[in-house]
Amino acid sequence: MVRLDRQYILCAGAAVVAGLLSVSIANAQSVPDATPLSYSAAQIFAKTLRDQPAAADETEWSDFSALAYAQSRRSAPAGVQWLPQPMPAVDGFNAKIDGYGGGANHSSSLYGADGSLSIPLAQQWGLQIDGGVGSFNSSGTARGAGHVFWRDPSVGLLGVYGSYSRWNGNSGVIVPRTALNIARAGAEGEYYLGRWTVGGVVGYETVRFNIPAVVPGVPAFSLPDRFFDSVRASYYVTDNFKLSIGHVYTLGRSALSLGGEYGFALGGGRMASLFAQGLVGEHGVNGARGGLRIYFGQHDKTLIDRNRQDDPEDNHELEMWGAFLAQAYNDEEDKRAAAATAALARPTSPGGTTTPGPTIPVTTPGTTSFGPSFIP
């Protein structure tokens, strides 16, 4: 009988302990979210015992459990996953400056400095302003350009482009100083595909040569308004090393463009790079330039990211090719003028007939590689 009583007592004790444990677990789930993680099981169990009288009634206990469940549902992470927003067109105000030097087979020297400032207009819209001054064949040059564009740095860029450039020109033996002015307007775009960037600008240009008509036999020369383009494909061998190949067409003549740029971080949102560009054009007009470029941005980043998130590509090839062609044309016109002047200055015999002299090739309009035949 005693043994049976002990069994009843043990069973009753186990039931009480199980009940207390179940109540403590239920109350532990209802502990506010702000409960420190450092609470021990004993503290939670003690709190359960203190709160037990307040939840003795079965109805009140049900309400308490429902509130605890609702609170846990409210504190759970939201199930809605918002779609990621594209990066901005321009990652804050940024700029670049560069200094360069070079030359061509029709010039003695080429050097100068360029700069660009990029400005965010809206989330996917940006503005870039370009400018530059320099010297080509010992004569001053100046240029300015503007870009307004939409861009998603993970996809590409679409925008409008406008520019104006002037080369003061130089004098030949016979031909006075000949200046060149070019105004351009067009559309530009870029497409990003892994390490490849394909893009450029196409549009319409107005070209004006300032050629004083003071030499007999040398007609004034001008070019009609016409189409232009500067397109390229760039491949990033590494994140900081880019190679480019493209096509340039301006002043009625085409050229193959080649380029490369290697960047290295300076810290503080800055990067330096070494760059080189070359042109291989029609009628043997070739040239190249190279120099140092400094980028200023909001964050440290690689060259590929700067080109796609900060400032778009400039169109230096257009300006360089136009200047090379103008100088070559100026050289050809000087040769024509010298030949025409020499022909007119041949001495005459006493009878009024021209004394035969050395034959001097005098080209007529439409037969020189530049001159009026400069126009295809």
Residue pairs with C-beta under 8 A, 6 or more apart in sequence:
20 45
20 48
20 49
23 48
23 52
24 44
24 45
24 48
24 49
26 65
27 44
27 47
27 48
27 51
27 55
28 44
28 48
29 68
29 72
30 64
30 65
30 67
30 68
30 71
31 39
31 44
31 47
32 71
33 71
33 75
54 60
55 61
55 64
85 123
86 123
86 124
86 152
86 153
86 154
86 155
87 152
87 153
87 154
87 309
88 120
88 123
88 124
88 126
88 153
89 120
89 121
89 122
89 123
89 124
89 125
89 126
89 149
89 150
89 151
89 152
89 153
89 157
90 118
90 119
90 120
90 121
90 126
90 127
90 151
90 309
90 310
90 311
91 120
91 297
91 298
91 299
91 309
91 310
92 120
92 297
92 298
93 117
93 118
93 119
93 120
93 298
94 117
94 118
94 295
94 296
94 297
94 298
94 306
94 310
94 311
95 115
95 116
95 117
95 118
95 295
95 296
95 311
96 115
96 116
96 293
96 294
96 295
96 296
96 311
97 113
97 114
97 115
97 116
97 293
97 294
98 113
98 114
98 115
98 275
98 291
98 292
98 293
98 294
99 111
99 112
99 113
99 291
99 292
100 110
100 111
100 112
100 113
100 114
100 134
100 275
100 289
100 290
100 291
101 109
101 110
101 111
101 289
101 290
101 291
102 110
102 111
102 287
102 288
102 289
102 290
103 109
103 110
103 287
103 288
103 289
104 110
104 279
104 285
104 286
104 287
104 288
104 324
104 327
105 284
105 285
105 286
105 287
106 137
106 285
106 324
106 327
106 328
106 331
107 136
107 137
107 287
107 324
107 327
108 137
108 138
109 135
109 136
109 137
109 138
110 134
110 135
110 136
110 137
110 287
110 289
110 320
110 323
111 134
111 135
112 132
112 133
112 134
112 135
112 136
112 141
113 132
113 133
113 134
114 130
114 131
114 132
114 143
114 314
114 316
115 130
115 131
115 132
116 128
116 129
116 130
116 131
116 311
116 314
117 128
117 129
118 126
118 127
118 128
118 310
118 311
118 312
119 126
119 127
119 128
119 129
120 126
121 127
121 148
124 150
124 151
124 152
125 148
125 149
125 150
125 151
126 147
126 148
126 149
126 151
127 146
127 147
127 148
127 149
128 146
128 147
128 149
128 311
128 312
129 144
129 145
129 146
129 147
130 143
130 144
130 145
130 146
130 147
130 163
130 314
131 143
131 144
131 145
132 141
132 142
132 143
132 144
132 319
133 140
133 141
133 142
133 143
134 140
134 141
134 142
135 141
136 167
136 323
136 327
137 170
137 327
138 170
139 167
139 168
139 169
139 170
140 167
140 168
141 165
141 166
141 167
141 168
141 319
141 323
142 165
142 166
143 163
143 164
143 165
143 166
143 319
144 163
144 164
144 165
145 161
145 162
145 163
145 164
145 314
145 315
146 161
146 162
146 163
147 159
147 160
147 161
147 188
147 312
148 159
148 160
149 157
149 158
149 159
149 160
149 188
149 312
150 157
150 158
150 159
151 157
151 158
151 159
151 190
151 312
153 192
153 305
153 308
153 309
154 192
155 191
155 192
156 189
156 190
156 191
156 192
156 199
157 188
157 189
157 190
157 199
157 312
158 187
158 188
158 189
159 187
159 188
159 189
159 312
160 185
160 186
160 187
160 188
161 184
161 185
161 186
161 187
161 188
161 201
161 203
161 315
162 184
162 185
162 186
163 182
163 183
163 184
163 315
163 318
163 319
164 181
164 182
164 183
164 184
165 181
165 182
165 319
165 322
166 179
166 180
166 181
166 182
167 179
167 180
167 322
167 323
167 326
168 177
168 179
169 177
169 178
169 179
169 180
169 210
169 326
169 330
170 177
170 178
170 327
170 330
171 177
171 178
172 330
172 331
172 333
172 334
172 337
172 338
173 334
173 337
173 338
174 215
174 218
174 334
174 337
174 338
174 341
175 211
175 215
175 218
175 330
175 333
175 334
175 337
176 211
176 212
176 214
177 210
177 212
178 209
178 210
178 211
178 326
178 330
178 333
179 209
179 210
180 207
180 208
180 209
180 210
180 322
180 323
180 326
181 207
181 208
181 210
182 205
182 206
182 207
182 208
182 250
182 251
182 322
183 205
183 206
184 203
184 204
184 205
184 206
184 228
184 318
185 203
185 204
186 201
186 202
186 203
186 204
186 228
187 201
187 202
187 203
188 199
188 200
188 201
188 202
188 312
189 199
189 200
190 197
190 198
190 199
190 308
190 312
190 313
191 197
191 198
191 199
192 308
195 235
195 236
195 237
195 304
196 233
196 234
196 235
196 236
197 233
197 234
197 236
197 307
197 308
197 313
198 232
198 233
198 234
199 231
199 232
199 313
200 229
200 230
200 231
200 232
200 246
200 315
201 229
201 230
201 231
201 315
201 318
202 227
202 228
202 229
202 230
202 231
203 227
203 228
203 229
204 225
204 226
204 227
204 228
205 225
205 226
205 227
205 228
205 250
206 225
207 222
207 223
207 225
207 226
207 251
208 222
208 223
209 221
209 222
209 223
209 326
209 329
211 220
211 221
211 333
213 219
213 220
215 337
215 340
215 341
216 340
216 341
216 344
217 337
217 340
217 341
217 344
218 333
218 336
218 337
218 340
219 365
219 372
221 329
221 333
221 371
221 372
221 374
223 251
223 252
223 374
223 375
224 375
226 252
227 249
228 249
228 250
228 318
229 247
229 248
229 249
230 246
230 247
230 248
230 249
230 250
230 257
230 315
230 317
230 318
231 246
231 247
232 244
232 245
232 246
232 247
232 257
232 259
232 313
232 317
233 244
233 245
233 246
234 242
234 243
234 244
234 259
234 313
235 242
235 243
235 244
236 242
236 303
236 304
237 243
239 302
239 303
239 304
239 305
240 262
240 263
240 264
240 273
240 302
240 303
240 304
241 260
241 261
241 262
241 263
241 303
242 259
242 260
242 261
242 262
242 303
242 304
242 307
243 259
243 260
244 257
244 258
244 259
244 260
245 256
245 257
245 258
245 259
246 256
246 257
246 259
246 317
247 254
247 255
247 256
247 257
248 254
248 255
248 256
248 257
248 279
248 317
248 318
248 321
249 255
250 318
250 321
250 322
250 325
251 321
251 322
251 325
251 326
251 374
252 374
252 375
252 376
253 281
253 282
253 283
253 285
253 321
253 325
253 374
253 376
254 281
254 282
255 279
255 280
255 281
255 282
255 285
255 317
255 321
256 279
256 280
256 281
257 277
257 278
257 279
257 317
257 321
258 277
258 278
258 279
258 280
259 275
259 276
259 277
259 278
259 317
260 275
260 276
261 273
261 274
261 275
261 276
261 293
261 303
262 273
262 274
262 275
262 303
263 271
263 272
263 273
263 295
263 302
263 303
263 306
264 271
264 272
264 273
265 271
265 300
266 272
266 294
267 300
268 300
269 296
269 297
269 298
269 299
269 300
270 294
270 295
270 296
270 297
270 300
271 294
271 295
271 297
271 300
271 301
271 303
271 306
272 292
272 293
272 294
272 295
273 292
273 293
273 294
273 295
273 303
274 290
274 291
274 292
274 293
275 290
275 291
275 292
275 293
276 288
276 289
276 290
277 288
277 289
277 290
277 316
277 317
277 320
278 286
278 287
278 288
279 285
279 286
279 287
279 288
279 317
279 320
279 321
279 324
280 286
281 321
281 324
281 325
283 328
283 369
283 370
285 324
285 325
285 328
286 324
287 320
287 324
289 316
289 320
295 306
295 310
295 311
297 306
297 310
301 309
301 310
307 313
325 370
325 374
328 370
329 370
329 371
329 374
332 368
332 369
332 370
332 371
333 370
333 371
335 363
336 362
336 363
336 368
336 371
339 360
339 361
339 362
339 363
340 362
342 360
343 360
343 362
346 354
346 355
346 357
347 354
347 355
347 357
348 354
348 355
349 355
363 371
365 371
365 372
365 373
366 372
366 373
367 373
368 374
